[in-house]
Amino acid sequence: MRTANDWIFDIGMHKGEDTRYYLRKGFKVLAVEANPLLAKENGQRFKPAIDAGRLTIVNAGIADHEGILPFYVNHRLSEWSSFDKATGTRDNTEYHVIDIPCVTTLSLFERYGIPHYLKVDIEGFDHYCLRDIPGSGEKPRYVSCEAVHLEWLDILVDKGYTKFKLLNQANDFKPINLQQERSPLFPRYEIIKNGLKLRLQKFIPFKHLYGSSGPFGEDTAGDWLAPETVRELYRAFYQYDKKYPLSGASWFDFHATF
């Protein structure tokens, strides 16, 4: 497969929070969004970039095979919508179900090439994207995904990635800080700060919007770490065998390179 170093794949476009940033950095973007309403809105929002050939939006889901799957559209928060029923209906929130065509990430690689950066945030299905990364030869220089399962870190290691970061999406995309996470005041700080940012970003053009995946590659904060170190930090945050997070307000992404 050919490489496309001027491209970024935004898998889980949502409202275009990340696509907006990638376009401003000068990249071409392939954005995948399962929700047809969001895909339509993004088509209107980013029409100049689409017309210029800098953005392609694919209204489809990502799965391990092509076909039609039920998609659970969450009524409380659009970002909770998912092909995974437990995720899309979490906390007993209202939802409705629609059938959505799905493609594989491998098919996107074959059609558009291997991107410089593969960003994945698709509420429980991230591993399908990771598994389609070539195990040898060309692969995305940088990858990020939600840090939901340690198995996803293991997939990235198996694909040949050797350097990692565990970034707190609720704390301005900073590396995990276990001392902060243990503080009873830290979750309150995150909730208040992010609540303010969510309101202010309607009027202030923040570089990284609340709900986005934030910076990537060498623009991310902190040092690149060995996978064993990241695994230990992750396990410590979930208090090892207790499997209970130190903070209910923090959530994380894995970032990987080689």
Secondary structure, DSSP 8 states (H G I E B T S, - for coil): --EEEEEEEEES-TTTHHHHHHHHTT-EEEEE---HHHHHHHHHHTHHHHHTTSEEEE--EE-SSSEEEEEEEESS-GGG-BSSHHHHTGGG--EEEEEEEEE-HHHHHHHH-EEEEEEE--TT-HHHHHHTS-SSS---SEEEEE-S-HHHHHHHHHTT--EEEEEETTTTTEE--HHHHH-TTHHHHHHHHHHHHHHHTTTS--SS-TTS----GGGSSS--B-HHHHHHHHHHHTTGGG---S-SS--EEEEEE-
